[in-house]
């Protein structure tokens, strides 16, 4: 049985961001180890202790920096264009890098070399007063930060995990997989668009998709594509993921309710969504020449899309196929059969169930 309190378990978005923070911190620390060893900048005596202390400081500092990059700055700058966001993030990270280097100088001088703090500051000032030296450090940091941000943006563009699949060539040859597929879109989109006008409607849709996407990702949904106000998302098929799929809808509903006042204040209308869910085999493979992406095709995709379209005709916001709800242990008050339904473009009828929100 699906329990609503499961919604409040640790969300996958936080796990994803925490994982990203730790990966970035580990990447920066590994790069620092290579640079230090290649340029032999350590004191000859007790090199291991010095290196261990340095990398501990670098890693902990990198965790803080990458947190600002992945969470704080990303949230604050999400409505700005990519180049401006990239510029601001780079400036903040370079400023943080200077502070971290000052800390490294101070701790190394005080704890390892036995010098006074005043002498540590003097060495730091002398080193960074050299224009050539500081220019080289800024270029090094800038390249490192830009590469990190570009890789992070690419990973987010393709949805978590998809970029790595493309990079590793997992789907160069198409594969047949059994997946849960959900089509979800804005309810009453046409009257809302007419009321708001083109530009304001776009901003409305962007906020709507932002909230829905966060809910889907929190429960490990892999976003396949955005089409207007519609989101197509999938999970590998197993019982746990079927439950996550349902829980993501409750979470999305809750997030929109939480933002209802903000939507009403900005747009004078609060969004609701419709969704259709099916499960079955899909073919997954790479497509494109200039712009590569992963494509999913097959009857499962078509059926899920038709189920979502049927929500308006049957006056039920969330419809599930019988194949999807089998073995899930949902109770009568959670889902209700609406009988065999003839979907547009489908030869055979399919039994659908309405989910109570």
N, C-alpha and C positions, 0 to 999 in steps of 0.2 A: 504494500500500500504506500502511496505517495503521502508523505507528511509535510505539511506546509512549513513546519519549523526547520526543515532541512534547508530552506532558502537562506537561513541565517548562518549556515556553516561558512567556513573561510572561503571566500570567492576566488575563482580561478584567475580573475584579473589581477588580484593582489599577488597571487602566486607567480603569475606571468611577469609582473613588474619586478617582484623580488628576485626572480630568476635572472631577469635582464640586468638588474643592478649588480648582482654577484658575478655574472658572466663578464660584464664590462669591466668591473673592478679587477677580476682575475686577468683579463686581457691586457689592461694597462700595466698591471704589476709584472706580467710576463715580459712585456716589451721593455719595461724598465730594467729587469734582470739582464736581458740580452744586451741592452745599451751599456749598462755598467760593466759587464764582463768583457764586451768587445773593446771598449775604450779604456778598460783597466783603470777605473777611477777610485778604486778602493785602496785603503792603506794596506801595506804588505802584511803586517802582523794581524793575526786573528781575523782573516778576511771573512770567514763564515759567519762569525758573530756580527760583524758590521753589516754584512749583506742581509742577514736575517732581521736585524733591527730595522734597517732601511726599508725592506720590503713589507714588514709589518706595518710601518707607518704609511707607506705608499698604498697598501691595500686598504687600510681603514679610511684613509683620506679619499681614495678612489671610490669607496662605497658611498661616502657622503656626496661626492661630486656627481657620481652616476645617478644617485637618488634625485638630485636636483634636475639632472638631464631627463630622466625617464618619467618622473612623476610631477615635480613642482613646475619646472619650466615648460614642460609639455602641456600641462593644464593651462598655465597662464597665457601661452602663446598659440594655442590651438586655433584661434580665429584670425591669425595673421598669416601672410603669405610665407611660403617655404624659405625663400632667400632671407627675408627679414628675420624669421625665426632662427635660421641657421647662424646668421650674423650675431644676434643677441646671445644665443647659447654659447657660441665660440668665445665672445668677449668675457662672459661670466666664467667660463671654464678656464680661460687663460689667467684671469685675475685669481681664481682659486689655486691654479698651479703655482703662481708666485708665492702665495701664502704657504702652500704645502712645502715648497722648497725652503722657505725661511724656517719652518718648523724642523725640517730635516737638518739644516745647518746647525740650528740651535741644539737639538737633541744629540746629534752626533758629536758636536764639539764638547758638550757638557758631560755626556755619559761615557763616551769612548775615548776622546782625546784629552779630557781633563782640563780643558780651557774654560775661562770665564765667559759668561754670557756676552759681556761687552766685546770680547775678542771675536766671538761667533758672529755677532752683528757686523763687526768691522770686516771680517772675511766675506760675509754675504754681500755687503755693500761694494767691496772691492771687485768681487767677481761680476756682479751685475752692473757695475759702472762701465765695464768694457762693452762698447756698442756691438762689436762683432759677436761676443759671447751671448749677449742677451738676444740679439737678432736670431742666432742659431737656435736658441732655446724656444723662442716664440714660433719659429717655423716648424720645429719638431712637434711642439704641443699642438699647433694649428692643424698640421697634417694628421696627427693622431686623433684629434677630436673630430675633424671632418670625416675621416674614414669611419669612425665609430658611429657618428650620427647618420651617415648615408646608409650604412649597413642596418642600423636600427629602423630607419624610415622604410627601407626596402622590405624588411621583415614584416613591418606593420601593414605596408601596402598590400602584400599578398596574403595577409592574415597569418597569425602565429603558426609556424611550422611549414607553411606552403613554400616560402622562399628557400628554405633549406632543401625541401624536396626537389625544387627546380634546379638548385645549385648542384645537387648530387645526381641529377638526371634520373630520378626515380620513375618518372612517368614519360620518359622519351618514347618508350614503347607502351601503348595504352594498356591499362590493366582494368579488369572487371572486379569491382568491390561491392560488397553489400553495405549500403549506407542508409541512414535515416536522413530524409530530406524534408526541409520545412521552407515553405514560401510564406512570408509575412509582409504585410503592407499596411498603409494608412487607411483607416476606415473613413468613408465619405470624403475622399480626396478632392473630387470635382467641385462640390460646393465650397469647400475650404479654399481651394485655389481661386475660385471666382471672387470670394469675399476678400482675400488678402492681396491679390494682384501678384504678378510674376516674381518680382524681386523679394517681397516679403514672404511669399509662399516658399521660395527657395530657402530662406533663413529658417523658416518653420520646419521644413523637411530636414534640414541639416541637424537641428536640435533633436527632432524626433528620432532620426537614425542614430545619432550619437548615443542617446539613452537606450534605445533598443539594442544596439550593437554591444554596449557594455554588458547588458544583461545576458546576451547570447554568449559572449566570450567568457563571462564569469563561470558558465557551466560548460566550458570546453567546446563550444560550437565553432566550427570552421566556416567562416563567412566566405561563400563562393563568389557572390557578386552583388552589386547594388544596381538596380534598374529603376530610375526615378525614385518613387517612394517605397519601392519594394526591396526586400532583402532576401537572398537565397542562402540558406545555411545548412550545413550537414554535420553528421557525426558518424563515426564507424558504428556499425550495428552491434549492440549488445544490450543486455537488460539494464545495466547501469547507465549507459548513454541514453536509452529511451527515457529513463527517469529524469536525467539531466535536461533532456529536451523539454519535458513538461515543466520542470522547475524553472527553466529559463523564461517560460511564458509568465509564470507567476511573478518572477523577479522583474520582468519588463513592465508588467501591469503595475507593480508596486512603485517602480522608478518613475513611471509617468504620473502616477497619483502624487508622488512626492514633489514633482515639478509642475503640478497643475496650476498653482498660483502664479508661477513665473510665466507659464504659457498664456494664461489669461491676462496677465498684466501687459505682456508684449504683443500678443496677437488677438486677444479677445476670444480665443477658442482653445479648447484643450484636446489633444490628440488621443485617439483610440486606435487599436489595431485589429486586424483579422489575420488568421493563420490557417494554413492547411498542411497536414503532416502525413507522410507516407513512408514506407520502407521497402527496399528491394535492391536489385542489382543495378549498378550504374557503371558506365565505362568512363574511366578517368585517364586523361592524357594531355600532353603539352600541345598547344596550338600557337600559331603566330610566327612571324618572321622578324619584323622590326620590334614588335611588342609581344613578348612571350607571356603566356598565362596558362593556367590549368583549366581545362574544360571538362564538364560532366554531361553525359548524354544518356538517353535510354528512356524506356517506358516509365520508370520510376519518377523521373524528373517531370515528364508530361502529366502523370497522374497527380503528383503533389501540386502542380500548378493548377490543374482542373479542380482539385479539392478546395484550394484557396479561393478560386473564382466562385465556387458553389456556396461560399459562406453568405454572400449577398442574397442569392436566390432562396436559400433555406433559412435566412434570418438567424444564423448562428455564427458568432464571431470566430470560434475555434472548432475546426472539424478534424477528426482523426480517422484514418482508415482502420478497418478491422485487423489487417496484418500488423499494424503498428501496436495496437493495444493488447495483442495476445500475450499471455503469460505475465502481464504487468501487475495483476492483482488489484486493479482499480475498482473501487466500490461504485454502487449504483448512483450515489449522490455526487460522485465525481465525474462520471461520464454517463451519457444516455444515448442509446441507439436511436437513430432517426430512420432506420430501415435501409433497404436497398435503393440506391440512387443511380440514375443514369447520368453520367458525366458527359459534358459536351466533347465530341470527338472520340469517345470511347465506345467500343462495340459491346462490352459487357458491363452490367450494373455492378456496383461495389457498395458494400455496407459501410456506412459512415456513423461516427459517434461524435456527439457534441460534448465539449469539455466545459464544466462549470468553473467559472473563475471566482 
